Amino acid sequence: MSRTIEFREPHAAFDLVIPDDLPEVYADDLSHVMMGIPISKVIFHSVSSSANIPANGAPPRQLEVREAVLQMTMPTLALVNFAKNVLAVASQNDALVKQGLAQYHEHFLSTMKAQPVTPATREPAGKPGPA
């Protein structure tokens, strides 16, 4: 069953219908932006591996292998507005971001202090332990 988000502001009014089967794609970062008029494209990637490569007499350096996972094509004006909106939301949510980081930090520290789980005692994925 799809869900609808109603947006009603003085500058815009719309209903956003989100289907249950909306694809979700994870990306580690964006790799490439091709800006044009009137259309732009952005390629997102995930890191698949890395390796040391020789560097002509210098110490070896890391080579990261990135796999493109999504190419987003949209009107350039919409892409510029997207970037402005992301920056605006990020600046408005500064306190929320700090709170989330503090909670993550506490969880990370408690996990680090906890008794280690050895492979012999770890439950296999998808199989619950004894009740």
Buried (B, 14 or more C-beta within 10 A) or exposed (E): EEEEEEEEEEEEEEEEEEEEEEEEEEBBEEBEEEEEEEEBBBBBBBEEEEEEEEEEEEEEEEEEEBEEBBEBEBEBEEBEEEEEEEEEEEEEEEEEEEEEEEEEEEEEEEEEEEEEEEEEEEEEEEEEEEE
